[in-house]
């Protein structure tokens, strides 16, 4: 499966008889699937099915979906209420005209509310069902284009993430190969620290000194952190290879990267290791930022 970004945009146009319509879809980052759907009046059946179609194709992202529809013969029909007009004329016959009054004109009578009615054209049930089906087919087209755009950006993000992982793996191995991590270097450092403590040997218990030396060795050992970083790199690469909606799992891994890197920096007692740890923190933070875009 391809890797998908959560950001994308697509439009699709369609028509059915006198109707012209268009779908516009836009998605951005979100923790889950947040759908906001707008359809014109009369398209309630389309709205229900459209929600299901979008939810089945998208796993994460804030999605704004809108349907616009226009009927070309929207001018509709004009109906004159002849009965109302007749009653109005009969009532006017009983009204005496004064010298300064003119007889009622037809255009004036038709302007009276209720005499003339504009009726929108109506579709039959069969025509409405066919229109709804065509609108949903147009939505499928828009969704396909949206997913293609999300996949295109996802593949670009995949390359960026691989570069970040390569850099993290390189720095992890560089930390592992530091001369300061060699057993003889660690032993020399411990001897130096113990010698400083023994300058005032009368104040220390030899057994306690041995315990403290062991604690120093344990606290400065970053073997576990380096192994976990290497394992996280392998897990992240496996997820990227699998594709699909892996954003949540990648985000969790990015947090684990950050935790191990912080521990490595805290344990560092060598300037070179500290420098590598800081570079690792920068790479991990950039990795986390990019992961936020993955579906």
C-alpha positions in Angstrom: 0.0 0.0 0.0 1.1 3.5 -0.7 1.9 6.1 2.0 -0.6 8.9 2.2 -0.4 12.5 3.4 -3.3 14.0 5.2 -3.3 17.1 3.1 -4.9 17.2 -0.4 -7.4 18.9 -2.7 -9.6 17.8 -5.5 -12.6 18.9 -7.6 -14.9 17.0 -10.0 -17.7 18.2 -12.2 -20.8 16.3 -13.4 -24.2 16.8 -15.0 -27.5 15.1 -15.3 -30.3 16.4 -17.6 -30.7 20.1 -16.7 -28.5 19.8 -13.6 -24.9 20.9 -13.4 -23.0 20.1 -10.2 -19.5 19.9 -8.7 -17.7 18.4 -5.7 -14.8 20.1 -3.9 -12.8 18.2 -1.4 -10.0 19.5 0.9 -8.2 17.7 3.7 -5.6 18.9 6.3 -4.0 17.3 9.3 -6.1 16.1 12.2 -5.8 13.4 14.9 -8.7 11.6 13.5 -11.3 11.8 10.7 -13.2 15.1 11.0 -15.7 15.4 8.2 -17.6 18.6 7.4 -20.0 18.1 4.6 -22.3 20.6 2.8 -24.9 19.8 0.2 -27.7 22.0 -1.3 -31.3 21.7 -0.2 -33.0 18.6 -1.7 -29.8 16.5 -1.7 -30.4 14.9 1.8 -30.1 11.4 0.4 -26.8 12.2 -1.2 -25.4 13.6 2.0 -26.1 10.4 4.0 -24.4 8.2 1.3 -21.6 10.7 0.8 -20.6 10.5 4.5 -20.3 6.8 4.3 -18.3 6.9 1.0 -15.8 9.5 2.4 -15.4 7.6 5.7 -14.7 4.4 3.9 -11.9 6.0 1.8 -10.2 8.3 4.3 -8.7 7.1 7.7 -7.5 10.5 9.1 -7.6 14.2 8.4 -10.0 17.1 8.7 -12.0 16.9 5.5 -14.2 19.7 4.1 -16.5 18.4 1.3 -19.0 20.6 -0.5 -21.5 19.9 -3.3 -22.8 22.7 -5.5 -25.7 22.1 -7.8 -27.5 24.3 -10.3 -30.5 23.7 -12.6 -30.3 25.4 -15.9 -34.0 25.8 -16.2 -34.2 27.2 -12.7 -36.5 30.1 -13.9 -39.4 27.7 -13.3 -43.0 28.0 -14.2 -45.4 30.9 -13.7 -48.9 30.2 -12.4 -51.7 32.7 -12.1 -54.3 32.0 -9.5 -57.3 32.8 -11.7 -59.8 32.3 -8.9 -58.0 34.8 -6.7 -57.8 37.3 -9.6 -61.6 36.8 -10.3 -62.4 37.5 -6.7 -60.2 40.5 -6.7 -61.9 41.9 -9.9 -65.4 41.3 -8.3 -64.4 43.1 -5.2 -63.2 46.1 -7.3 -66.6 46.3 -9.0 -68.1 47.4 -5.7 -65.5 50.1 -5.2 -66.7 53.5 -6.5 -64.1 55.4 -8.6 -63.4 59.0 -7.8 -62.4 61.6 -10.3 -58.7 61.3 -9.3 -58.6 57.5 -9.4 -57.8 55.3 -12.4 -59.3 51.9 -13.0 -57.1 49.0 -11.9 -54.6 47.7 -14.6 -53.7 44.1 -15.2 -50.1 44.6 -14.3 -51.1 46.2 -11.0 -53.4 43.3 -10.2 -50.8 40.7 -11.0 -48.3 42.5 -8.7 -50.6 41.7 -5.7 -49.1 39.0 -3.6 -50.7 35.6 -4.1 -52.1 36.3 -7.6 -48.9 35.2 -9.4 -46.9 32.2 -8.2 -43.5 31.1 -9.4 -43.1 27.3 -9.2 -39.8 25.6 -9.4 -39.6 22.7 -11.8 -39.9 19.4 -10.1 -38.1 16.1 -10.9 -39.9 12.8 -10.9 -38.8 10.2 -8.4 -36.9 8.3 -11.2 -35.1 11.5 -12.3 -34.2 12.4 -8.7 -32.8 8.9 -8.1 -30.7 9.1 -11.3 -29.5 12.6 -10.3 -28.5 11.4 -6.8 -26.7 8.4 -8.3 -24.8 10.7 -10.7 -23.8 13.1 -7.9 -22.4 10.2 -5.9 -20.5 8.9 -9.0 -19.0 12.4 -9.3 -18.0 12.2 -5.6 -16.2 9.0 -6.2 -14.3 10.7 -9.0 -13.4 13.6 -6.7 -12.3 11.1 -3.9 -10.1 9.3 -6.4 -8.3 12.5 -7.3 -8.0 13.5 -3.7 -6.5 10.2 -2.7 -4.1 10.4 -5.7 -2.9 13.8 -4.5 -2.5 12.6 -0.9 -0.5 9.6 -2.2 1.7 11.8 -4.2 2.6 14.0 -1.2 2.8 10.8 0.9 5.5 9.4 -1.3 7.4 12.7 -1.1 7.2 12.6 2.7 8.3 8.9 2.6 11.6 10.0 1.0 12.1 12.7 3.6 11.4 10.3 6.5 13.9 7.8 5.1 16.6 10.5 5.0 15.8 11.4 8.6 16.0 7.7 9.6 19.3 7.3 7.7 20.7 10.2 9.6 19.5 8.9 13.0 21.0 5.5 12.2 24.3 7.1 11.2 24.5 9.2 14.4 23.5 6.1 16.5 26.4 4.1 15.0 28.7 7.1 15.4 27.9 7.3 19.1 28.5 3.5 19.4 31.9 3.9 17.8 33.1 6.8 20.0 36.5 6.1 21.6 35.1 7.3 24.9 32.8 4.2 24.8 35.6 1.7 24.6 36.1 -0.4 27.8 39.6 0.9 28.4 38.4 4.5 28.2 35.5 3.8 30.6 37.9 2.1 33.0 40.3 5.0 32.8 37.5 7.5 33.6 36.4 5.4 36.5 39.9 5.1 37.9 40.3 8.9 37.6 37.0 9.5 39.4 37.8 7.0 42.2 41.3 8.5 42.6 39.7 11.9 43.2 37.5 10.3 45.8 40.5 8.5 47.5 42.3 11.7 48.0 40.5 11.9 51.2 40.4 8.1 51.8 39.9 8.4 55.5 36.4 9.7 54.9 35.3 6.9 52.7 34.5 3.2 53.2 36.3 1.1 50.6 33.2 -1.1 50.1 31.1 2.1 49.5 33.7 3.3 47.0 33.4 0.0 45.1 29.6 0.4 45.1 29.8 4.0 43.8 32.2 2.9 41.0 29.7 0.3 39.9 26.8 2.9 40.0 28.9 5.3 37.9 29.5 2.6 35.3 25.8 1.7 35.1 24.6 5.3 34.9 27.0 6.1 32.0 26.3 3.0 30.0 24.2 3.9 26.9 24.2 0.5 25.3 20.5 0.0 26.0 19.6 3.4 24.4 21.7 2.7 21.3 20.1 -0.7 20.8 16.6 0.8 21.2 17.4 3.6 18.7 18.6 1.0 16.2 15.5 -1.1 16.8 13.2 1.9 16.4 14.9 2.8 13.1 14.2 -0.7 11.8 10.6 -0.6 13.0 10.0 2.8 11.3 11.5 1.6 8.0 9.2 -1.5 8.1 6.2 0.7 8.7 7.1 2.9 5.7 7.5 -0.2 3.6 4.1 -1.5 4.5 2.3 1.8 3.7 -1.3 2.5 4.5 -2.6 4.5 7.4 0.4 4.2 9.7 0.6 7.8 11.0 -0.4 7.0 14.5 2.2 4.2 14.9 4.9 6.4 13.4 4.0 9.2 15.8 4.3 6.7 18.7 7.7 5.6 17.4 8.8 9.3 17.1 8.0 9.7 20.8 10.1 6.7 21.6 13.0 8.1 19.5 12.7 11.3 21.6 12.7 9.4 24.9 15.8 7.4 24.1 17.7 10.4 22.7 16.9 12.5 25.9 18.1 9.6 28.1 21.3 9.3 26.0 22.1 13.0 26.5 21.4 12.8 30.2 23.8 9.9 30.6 26.6 11.5 28.5 29.8 12.3 30.3 31.8 13.0 27.2 31.7 16.2 25.0 31.7 14.2 21.8 28.8 12.0 22.9 26.9 15.1 24.0 27.4 16.7 20.6 26.1 13.6 18.9 23.1 13.5 21.3 22.2 17.1 20.4 22.3 16.3 16.7 20.1 13.3 17.3 17.6 15.4 19.1 17.4 17.8 16.1 16.9 14.9 13.7 14.2 13.3 15.9 12.3 16.5 16.3 12.3 17.1 12.5 11.2 13.5 12.1 8.3 14.1 14.5 7.2 17.2 12.6 7.1 15.3 9.3 5.2 12.3 10.8 2.4 14.6 11.8 1.5 14.9 8.1 1.1 11.1 7.6 -2.4 9.6 7.5 
